[in-house]
Amino acid sequence: MSKPTLLIWAVDDSLRHSLKLGLLSYGYRIIESTNNRDIITRLKSGSPDLIILGASTDGSWDALCLAHAIRRLNRELPLILVTEESSEDLAIAALKSGIDDYIKQPSSFEQLNGAINRCLASVISADMPAPTETIASPLIGGERMVGDSALLNEIKSYISKVAPTDSTVLVTGETGTGKELVAQLIHDNSARCKQPFMCINCAAIPDTLLESELFGHDKGAFTGAHSSREGKLKLADAGTVFFDEIGDMSTYAQAKILRTLESKEVYVLGGQSSKPVDIRVVAATNQNLEQLAEQGKFRKDLFFRLNVARIVLPPLRRRKEDIPALFDHYIGRFNHFFGQQVEGFREETLQYLARHDWPGNIRELKNLLEAIFLNRPARRISLTDLPDSFKLWSDNPQNKTPNEQERLLSALFSTNWNKSKAAQRLHWSRMTVYRKIAKYHLTRQSE
């Protein structure tokens, strides 16, 4: 079996050559690059197997910008940052940019080789076929659908049916429920998984730049167009395009997108002819598109074109039994990036968090844990480790009346799912606990 191909990117020539010489001794095939556009081109051709971003002093943030651009095209490709700088801010930024491992120079090449092997092993594991009922669960760019509630299992099952097709998918749900993750899972479990995954934030592209950004332009098409440029839709050819927050797209932009979806062609700004494009579309919004269509704010024909397969993501407050698994997942990630050894929460802290309604959903939960880790908590997170802003919200009397399901979950969390002890805390009979667990379709991750 041939050794993997590694691409080493570094603006600093001495750092790039040093990394190349050190890794050649392990038998890897090495590609060097200092050109961001060259890397994007190589990604479209399926090469390389892993990218190392080398950054000398003050160059780490440029490497993270490149990592962010790479992640927009490919969420699976392992990325390792090798940098002379080391700080908590950089570690957090690396995590958010999609870096899989972070190594400070000078370090031994044995350490770097170990990181390469770990990253490549996780990709091979994720590529192995999985049973139908768990097809939506593998790690994707460090993320996965965490939880085993009835609601989440239904969504995983539906993704396993939709992903292998080429149907357009509309994903709806509140902010922070994981719409982009679902889009990525659909792509990664489809026949297009080796092709680009292009994420387009519909709220961030003004109409004046729409055609140039999405469809591309020819040289001289407008003032400042000194060279031709491929649009994002053409760069995603043969892959998947994710239109995020499509409910915020202007009616002008909607008409342009509809034309592309119907004709399967893009019209380059300043060009003389159209170009064919083969893309699968996944769109997402936290708005009610049916209502917007009735109000004339969203084109009905585009809505019907998008609403073929529909996935509605529930808010976290409707699947609170998944919260302990989510905590475990993100504690593991932050332990790695912050170099800590947090084991979990104290019992009273977990009960306190079980009462929270999580209006920001999974994103709020993740950000809360990140804020906790910044304060260097003990092995068991206590109430004093929670940010003051979070405690102010939770201590509001209007937010302190838990419903029956929340009370049951709080008792189960605090007793490690011991039904007898939970019944004692609730002053219920053991059979009542079992009936309520069945009523609310609660399941424990490990069961």
Secondary structure as the mmCIF struct_conf table of DSSP 4:
data_model
#
loop_
_struct_conf.conf_type_id
_struct_conf.id
_struct_conf.beg_label_comp_id
_struct_conf.beg_label_asym_id
_struct_conf.beg_label_seq_id
_struct_conf.end_label_comp_id
_struct_conf.end_label_asym_id
_struct_conf.end_label_seq_id
HELX_LH_PP_P HELX_LH_PP_P1 SER A 2 PRO A 4
STRN STRN1 THR A 5 TRP A 9
BEND BEND1 VAL A 11 ASP A 12
HELX_RH_AL_P HELX_RH_AL_P1 ASP A 13 LEU A 24
TURN_TY1_P TURN_TY1_P1 SER A 25 GLY A 27
STRN STRN2 ARG A 29 SER A 33
HELX_RH_AL_P HELX_RH_AL_P2 ASN A 36 LYS A 44
TURN_TY1_P TURN_TY1_P2 SER A 45 GLY A 46
BEND BEND2 ASP A 49 ASP A 49
STRN STRN3 LEU A 50 ALA A 55
TURN_TY1_P TURN_TY1_P3 THR A 57 ASP A 58
HELX_RH_AL_P HELX_RH_AL_P3 SER A 60 LEU A 73
BEND BEND3 ARG A 75 LEU A 77
STRN STRN4 LEU A 79 THR A 83
BEND BEND4 GLU A 84 GLU A 84
HELX_RH_AL_P HELX_RH_AL_P4 GLU A 88 SER A 97
TURN_TY1_P TURN_TY1_P4 GLY A 98 GLY A 98
BEND BEND5 ASP A 100 ASP A 100
STRN STRN5 ASP A 101 LYS A 104
BEND BEND6 GLN A 105 PRO A 106
HELX_RH_AL_P HELX_RH_AL_P5 PHE A 109 ASP A 127
BEND BEND7 MET A 128 MET A 128
HELX_RH_3T_P HELX_RH_3T_P1 THR A 132 THR A 134
TURN_TY1_P TURN_TY1_P5 ILE A 135 ALA A 136
BEND BEND8 PRO A 138 PRO A 138
STRN STRN6 ILE A 140 ILE A 140
TURN_TY1_P TURN_TY1_P6 GLY A 141 GLY A 142
STRN STRN7 GLU A 143 GLU A 143
HELX_RH_AL_P HELX_RH_AL_P6 ALA A 150 VAL A 162
TURN_TY1_P TURN_TY1_P7 ALA A 163 PRO A 164
BEND BEND9 THR A 165 THR A 165
STRN STRN8 VAL A 169 THR A 172
BEND BEND10 GLU A 174 GLU A 174
TURN_TY1_P TURN_TY1_P8 THR A 175 GLY A 176
BEND BEND11 THR A 177 THR A 177
HELX_RH_AL_P HELX_RH_AL_P7 LYS A 179 ASP A 188
TURN_TY1_P TURN_TY1_P9 ASN A 189 ASN A 189
BEND BEND12 SER A 190 SER A 190
TURN_TY1_P TURN_TY1_P10 ALA A 191 LYS A 194
BEND BEND13 GLN A 195 GLN A 195
STRN STRN9 PHE A 197 ASN A 201
TURN_TY1_P TURN_TY1_P11 CYS A 202 ALA A 203
BEND BEND14 ALA A 204 ALA A 204
HELX_RH_AL_P HELX_RH_AL_P8 ASP A 207 PHE A 215
STRN STRN10 GLY A 216 HIS A 217
TURN_TY1_P TURN_TY1_P12 LYS A 219 GLY A 220
BEND BEND15 ALA A 221 PHE A 222
TURN_TY1_P TURN_TY1_P13 THR A 223 GLY A 224
BEND BEND16 SER A 227 SER A 227
STRN STRN11 ARG A 229 GLU A 230
HELX_RH_AL_P HELX_RH_AL_P9 LYS A 232 LEU A 235
TURN_TY1_P TURN_TY1_P14 ALA A 236 ALA A 238
BEND BEND17 GLY A 239 GLY A 239
STRN STRN12 THR A 240 ASP A 244
TURN_TY1_P TURN_TY1_P15 GLU A 245 GLU A 245
HELX_RH_3T_P HELX_RH_3T_P2 ILE A 246 ASP A 248
BEND BEND18 MET A 249 MET A 249
HELX_RH_AL_P HELX_RH_AL_P10 THR A 251 SER A 263
STRN STRN13 GLU A 265 TYR A 267
STRN STRN14 LEU A 269 LEU A 269
TURN_TY1_P TURN_TY1_P16 GLY A 270 GLY A 270
BEND BEND19 GLN A 272 SER A 273
STRN STRN15 SER A 274 PRO A 276
STRN STRN16 ARG A 280 THR A 285
BEND BEND20 ASN A 286 GLN A 287
HELX_RH_AL_P HELX_RH_AL_P11 LEU A 289 GLU A 294
TURN_TY1_P TURN_TY1_P17 GLN A 295 GLY A 296
BEND BEND21 LYS A 297 PHE A 298
HELX_RH_AL_P HELX_RH_AL_P12 LYS A 300 LEU A 306
BEND BEND22 VAL A 308 VAL A 308
STRN STRN17 ALA A 309 VAL A 312
HELX_LH_PP_P HELX_LH_PP_P2 LEU A 313 PRO A 315
HELX_RH_3T_P HELX_RH_3T_P3 LEU A 316 ARG A 318
HELX_RH_3T_P HELX_RH_3T_P4 LYS A 320 ASP A 322
HELX_RH_AL_P HELX_RH_AL_P13 ILE A 323 PHE A 338
TURN_TY1_P TURN_TY1_P18 GLY A 339 GLY A 339
STRN STRN18 GLY A 344 PHE A 345
HELX_RH_AL_P HELX_RH_AL_P14 GLU A 347 ALA A 354
TURN_TY1_P TURN_TY1_P19 ARG A 355 ARG A 355
TURN_TY1_P TURN_TY1_P20 PRO A 359 GLY A 360
HELX_RH_AL_P HELX_RH_AL_P15 ASN A 361 LEU A 374
TURN_TY1_P TURN_TY1_P21 ASN A 375 ASN A 375
BEND BEND23 ARG A 379 ARG A 379
STRN STRN19 ARG A 380 ILE A 381
HELX_RH_3T_P HELX_RH_3T_P5 LEU A 383 ASP A 385
BEND BEND24 LEU A 386 LEU A 386
HELX_RH_AL_P HELX_RH_AL_P16 ASP A 388 SER A 394
TURN_TY1_P TURN_TY1_P22 ASP A 395 ASP A 395
HELX_RH_3T_P HELX_RH_3T_P6 PRO A 397 ASN A 399
HELX_RH_AL_P HELX_RH_AL_P17 GLU A 404 SER A 414
TURN_TY1_P TURN_TY1_P23 THR A 415 TRP A 417
HELX_RH_AL_P HELX_RH_AL_P18 LYS A 419 LEU A 426
TURN_TY1_P TURN_TY1_P24 HIS A 427 HIS A 427
HELX_RH_AL_P HELX_RH_AL_P19 ARG A 430 LYS A 439
TURN_TY1_P TURN_TY1_P25 TYR A 440 HIS A 441
TURN_TY1_P TURN_TY1_P26 GLN A 445 SER A 446
#
